[in-house]
């Protein structure tokens, strides 16, 4: 609890909502697979974001971290069980770390390999059983990962809402045009993104983000991250 109360102040205050075209996602995945390895869309997207991010760092930062929230329910119980549509309670954070110089010089496929190796360490049943045992033994109470607290310099955590069925929802007046997340966090030690399928159903994504100004500017300077507009929501 003390670490949370003493979280260092940062300029990670900007909240943004982006649209990412399916064509951009597919292009990034192709770049991530150039070395012959199979990489997921999330791994490819993460590699791209990580490379953009380190180019916004001030001089003096030697290493960079990126984290991914991993749902443990499907790892422990499998995909087809009564709680498969829920997320929470059984979460872990996979953390990857690399030197800033290495990330700046590496290709998307090389960075995607680092991402894949970091996530693979957590996406298994043994990891979550060990985590549950540790919590049962230590009863630590409220705690946050070091990367979320901002320890070790600037970084970013990515979570996915890929199972959030925006397009399938209907509250009696048609399907929604946007499904998003809401955060009332006033202080955070790390940049944060949440990715999920857009309501368009065409393979595009909606991405919510909490960023520092330089990172927001860098992301928006490319065509991948498009600030959400009425046109993206097909309201025009």
Rosetta blueprint (number, residue, H / E / L):
1 X L
2 X H
3 X H
4 X H
5 X H
6 X L
7 X L
8 X L
9 X L
10 X L
11 X L
12 X E
13 X E
14 X E
15 X E
16 X E
17 X E
18 X E
19 X E
20 X E
21 X L
22 X H
23 X H
24 X H
25 X H
26 X H
27 X H
28 X H
29 X H
30 X H
31 X H
32 X H
33 X L
34 X L
35 X L
36 X L
37 X L
38 X L
39 X L
40 X L
41 X H
42 X H
43 X H
44 X H
45 X H
46 X H
47 X H
48 X H
49 X H
50 X H
51 X H
52 X H
53 X H
54 X H
55 X L
56 X L
57 X L
58 X L
59 X L
60 X L
61 X L
62 X L
63 X E
64 X E
65 X E
66 X E
67 X E
68 X E
69 X E
70 X E
71 X E
72 X L
73 X H
74 X H
75 X H
76 X H
77 X H
78 X L
79 X L
80 X L
81 X L
82 X L
83 X L
84 X L
85 X L
86 X L
87 X L
88 X L
89 X L
90 X L
91 X E
92 X E
93 X E
94 X E
95 X E
96 X E
97 X E
98 X E
99 X E
100 X H
101 X H
102 X H
103 X H
104 X H
105 X H
106 X L
107 X L
108 X H
109 X H
110 X H
111 X H
112 X H
113 X H
114 X H
115 X H
116 X H
117 X H
118 X H
119 X H
120 X H
121 X L
122 X L
123 X L
124 X L
125 X H
126 X H
127 X H
128 X H
129 X H
130 X H
131 X H
132 X H
133 X H
134 X H
135 X H
136 X H
137 X H
138 X H
139 X L
140 X L
141 X L
142 X L
143 X L
144 X L
145 X L
146 X H
147 X H
148 X H
149 X H
150 X L
151 X L
152 X L
153 X L
154 X L
155 X E
156 X E
157 X E
158 X E
159 X E
160 X E
161 X L
162 X L
163 X L
164 X L
165 X L
166 X H
167 X H
168 X H
169 X L
170 X L
171 X L
172 X L
173 X L
174 X L
175 X L
176 X L
177 X L
178 X L
179 X L
180 X L
181 X L
182 X L
183 X L
184 X L
185 X L
186 X L
187 X L
188 X L
189 X L
190 X L
191 X E
192 X E
193 X E
194 X E
195 X E
196 X E
197 X E
198 X L
199 X L
200 X L
201 X L
202 X L
203 X L
204 X L
205 X E
206 X E
207 X E
208 X E
209 X E
210 X E
211 X E
212 X E
213 X H
214 X H
215 X H
216 X H
217 X H
218 X H
219 X H
220 X H
221 X L
222 X L
223 X L
224 X L
225 X L
226 X E
227 X E
228 X L
229 X L
230 X L
231 X L
232 X L
233 X L
234 X L
235 X L
236 X L
